[in-house]
Structures are given as C-alpha cells and as structure tokens.
Amino acid sequence: MIRRLKNLAGGLDYLERVKELIEKVKTTQGENIEAGGRAMAETIAKGGIIYFCGSGHARMIALEGVGRAGGFIPADAIPEGPEQEEGPGREIMKKFRFPSHSLIVVVSNSGRNPFTIDVALQAKEMGLTVIAITNLNHSRSVTSRHSSGKRLFEIADIVIDNCGELGDAIMKVEGTNVPAGATSGVIGAAIIQAMVVEAANRLGQMGIEPPLYLSANIDGGPEHNKRVEALYRERLEKARAGISESG
C-alpha cells in the first residue's frame, strides 16, 4: 500500500489526476476520437494500412498501435529518427510504398519538433490522412522548431488533445519545484486504444472481420494470428519494400 504523507502528493493522488484527465478527454475529445476510429475503419476497409509515428518518449506511445493483442494486424510503425533534426522524417517516409487510403497517427506531446512535423508534412503530400495526438495547451504555448513555422496540430486532418499541462508532468512533490508524474504516455495510449476499439466495431458493422491480434499467450492465439496475418502479409510487405531495398 502506498503510504500517504501529510500535505504531500502520493502515487494514488497521481492516479486520481489521471482519471480526471481521461474523463476530460472523453468529454472534450470524444468526437475527434470517433472521427479517428472512423478513419481507421475506412482505411482498413479500402485496403490501406494504419501507420504510427513518434520520436523520443512519444515512440513508446506510438507503438501501442502496432503488433499487440487487441490491435490491428494491417498496422506498422514508422522508424524513429532524430527528434530535433529536419530532413530525416521526410526521407524515411519516401522509402515506404504506401497503399492508397493509408493513414498515419503522429504522436508528439509538444508538437514542435522537426522529425514528426516532417513526417506529417510528407504524409499529407503523399495523400495519407494524418491524425495527431498532441498536447494543445503545451503546443500553443511554444513556437515550432521546424522551418515551416508549423506545429503538428496545424498540419493534421484530425487533432486529438491529450489534455495535458504545459511540461507534461502534473504533481507537486516535496523537495523540488520540478513536478513529477507525466501524463502524455498513459493518456496517449488510452486514446490510441479507444480509436482502435471504435474502428474495430465499425468494421464489424460493415460485415468485415476486424483484423485484430489475439494474445499469443492464450490457447488458439497463435493460430488465429497466423490465419489473419496471411490475409494482410502481401499488403504489408509491398509497403515496406522500399525500406528493405535501402537496407
């Protein structure tokens, strides 16, 4: 059990704040999450692939959408690049052979760094739908580090605010003026999973079996995954052909 100290923030207090933020996301970003899920469903139904991208710590959030139980099989991650360097994001994107109707979810709490902005700009030029998961409170408080002067939320087709605070961490603790307890990770992961659930349900309503991974650690999981992966293997391999050729 976490011990509470008088006048100090404890771990359970952090969980309460996270719960409040999730409720805020639900009430203020619900329509955008539904729009993101609808776009994901349309992407899969029309033969596209859902991509996820993030650099720095946002990379961990982006990987919520790739290769895990309950997630989509026709999904892939954009390789990570230097977060504050302009150019590599565009070059990495140009190596992919994106199927028509593909979509990319770009995650960046600040929304100001060149790599993810380059990815979003290149994605738009290549005809992909762009969904941004970002912190509007933070992003609107800072300038872009990209030569375009744009921040991620100014590029994306669908913007989902993680409703975080400036600087990400939210809890005041004893002995320092620096707050503890970042929220972008847990909230970002919840947003991605909410969109996946929305999209999967919509696919089922269309009469399309949602191509979801079943946990490989339960009976029948590996067999299910092998069967569904076979349906999408060619689509994924063709899209990554340019990456393989470039080494």
Helices and strands as residue ranges (DSSP letters): H 11-45, E 50-54, H 58-62, G 63-65, E 75-77, H 88-95, E 103-107, H 114-125, E 129-134, H 136-139, G 152-154, E 158-161, E 169-171, E 180-182, H 184-205, H 221-239, H 241-245
